[in-house]
Amino acid sequence: MVIILKTLLGLMAGFFSLYYFKDVFRNRKPFSAKPYSGLSGIGLFTNFLDTLGIGSFAQQTALFKFFKLVDDRIIPGTMNVGNTIPTVAQAFIFMTAVEIDPVTLVSVAAAASLGALLGAGVVARLRRNRIQLGMGIGLLLVGLVILAGLIELLPLGGEADGLSGWKLLLIIVMSFIFGALQTIGIGFYAPCMAMVYALGMHPLTAFPLMMTSTALLMLAGSSRFIKENAYDRKTAIALTIAGTAGVFLAAFVVKSLPLIVLKWIVCVVVFYTSVVMFKSAGIRNK
């Protein structure tokens, strides 16, 4: 079953790449003057962290807003399209390196993909303030999940490599919801990791589960953003090229890092970006 999933993922990635690169090449003339060096640096750094399970959407959102690199309205599409191929690379690496029940893996990946497919078309047409509001709420929730883990309020997980019964049904339903939220710039990693821990799976199984699910849902949803012209092509291609390099650097060069410090930094960035999004959407304390 895992071999079939890998084959499907490879075929989807191939078709997506052709569609994506063709669109970028066809529309290369209107590229902005934003420096490739800065955009590539963001892609390399954030996908490096992404491969370690820390995530990349929150950091990218904060950097795009702080340096005014991408219009708020197309931040979700830019991140989804630009990070798709690096995430596919992560999926192949961790499906090979970590043992996980194939039924759980396939079920969660399919549910997340369906959620993204149904959600991307809606998000691409939303008004800017609605996207900002959705991102603000989502980032706030993700920040609370990260903080709860850092102060040891979340369960530590168990030893299972898969789920069955009501637990499998629950993670399928929640994966569908989180897959749809992915299309408004809310990463799948932190919610997925929280579910894995809470339902008693081994913490290591979170990596192939969340990365394979995210790769499939991004392949399913990102094509819609391309079709709707709802992404920044120059930024996306920089994220793709440099981000893929960041994935392999983290996966094959770095064996262990003091992740606790990085996770605290990410937690602060997530909360900060959430506040910025709320302000941008016009929500202020009175």
PAKOL-892522 format. One record per residue (C-alpha): residue in three letters; x, y, z. Coordinates in steps of 0.1 Angstrom, whole numbers, plus 5000, padded with zeros to 4 digits. Example, Ala and Ser with C-alpha at 12.3 -4.5 7.8 and 13.67 -1.06 7.14 Angstrom:
residues 2
ala512349555078/ser513749895071/
END
This chain:
residues 286
met500050005000/val502950245008/ile504450164974/ile501150254957/leu501050584977/lys504650664967/thr503850604931/leu500750814932/leu502651094950/gly505351084924/leu502851094895/met500951384910/ala504151574917/gly505251524881/phe501951654866/phe501951944891/ser505552044883/leu504752064845/tyr501652274851/tyr503452494877/phe506652564857/lys504652614825/asp502652884842/val505653054857/phe507553054823/arg504553184805/asn504053474829/arg507753554836/lys507653904820/pro505654074848/phe508053954875/ser508754214902/ala512154364912/lys512154174945/pro515654024950/tyr515953644944/ser518553634972/gly516153744999/leu513353524986/ser515653224983/gly517053285018/ile513553265032/gly512752945013/leu516052775024/phe515652875061/thr511952805065/asn512052465047/phe515052365067/leu512952425099/asp509952265081/thr511851935076/leu512551925114/gly508851935121/ile508752295132/gly506752425102/ser507252705077/phe504052885070/ala504153105102/gln507653215095/gln507053285059/thr503953485066/ala505753695092/leu508753755068/phe506453835038/lys504554095059/phe507554245077/phe509454305044/lys506354375024/leu507254104998/val503853964991/asp500354114991/asp498353975020/arg495653844996/ile497953604978/ile500153495007/pro498253165011/gly498453074974/thr502153174972/met503052955002/asn501052664991/val502352664955/gly505952744964/asn506352494992/thr504652194974/ile507652034958/pro509852074989/thr507151905009/val506951614984/ala510651564990/gln510051555028/ala507251295023/phe509451055004/ile512351095029/phe510151015060/met507950755044/thr511250565038/ala512850635072/val509950575097/glu507650275101/ile503950355102/asp500650165097/pro499750205059/val496050225066/thr496450515089/leu498850685066/val496650655035/ser493450745053/val494751065068/ala496551165036/ala493351115016/ala491251315040/ala493651605041/ser493851615004/leu490151625000/gly489851905025/ala492452105006/leu490752044972/leu487452164985/gly488852455004/ala491352604979/gly488752734954/val486852914981/val489853074998/ala491253194964/arg488153404959/leu487753544995/arg488153915002/arg491554025017/asn490154105051/arg488553755053/ile491753585045/gln493553795071/leu490953715097/gly491153345089/met494953345091/gly494853535124/ile492453295140/gly494352985127/leu497753115137/leu496553195171/leu495252835175/val498452695162/gly500452915186/leu498452785216/val499052425205/ile502852495203/leu502852675236/ala500852395253/gly503552145241/leu506352365253/ile505052385288/glu504152015288/leu500352045289/leu499851815259/pro500151435262/leu503451285253/gly502051025230/gly502350645231/glu504150365211/ala501450275185/asp502450305148/gly498750335137/leu495150375147/ser491850185144/gly488150225154/trp486950565166/lys490450695169/leu491050635132/leu487750795124/leu488451105145/ile491851165130/ile490351125095/val487651395102/met490151635118/ser492651585089/phe489851685065/ile489352005085/phe492952085088/gly493452015051/ala490952285043/leu492652525068/gln495952465050/thr494652665021/ile494452985042/gly498052965053/ile497652755084/gly500252475085/phe499152115089/tyr502152005110/ala501352145145/pro497752025145/cys498751685131/met501451645157/ala499051735184/met496551465172/val499251205170/tyr500351265206/ala496851285219/leu495650965203/gly498650755216/met500850715185/his504550715187/pro505851075183/leu508050975153/thr505050865133/ala503951225131/phe506751295106/pro505651065077/leu502051125086/met502051505085/met504551535056/thr502851285033/ser499451435041/thr500651785035/ala502351685003/leu499151534989/leu496951815001/met499252074987/leu499451894953/ala495651884953/gly495052244964/ser497952434949/ser496852374913/arg493652564921/phe495652864933/ile497652854900/lys494352834880/glu492953124900/asn496153334895/ala496153374932/tyr499953354939/asp503153544934/arg505153354908/lys508653494915/thr508353434952/ala506953084947/ile509652974924/ala512353104948/leu510652904976/thr510552594955/ile514152594944/ala515852704977/gly513252524998/thr514052194982/ala517752254990/gly516852335026/val514952005029/phe517851785018/leu520251995040/ala518151935071/ala517351565063/phe520851445054/val523351685070/val521851775103/lys521251485127/ser520251675159/leu519652035169/pro518452205201/leu514952235187/ile513552375220/val514952725213/leu513752725177/lys510352615188/trp510052905213/ile511153145186/val508453005162/cys505853025190/val506553395194/val506553455157/val503153275153/phe501553485180/tyr503053805166/thr501853725131/ser498353645144/val498153985160/val499354155128/met496753975108/phe493954075132/lys495054435129/ser495254415091/ala491654275091/gly490454575111/ile489954395144/arg491254605173/asn490554635210/lys488154925218/
END
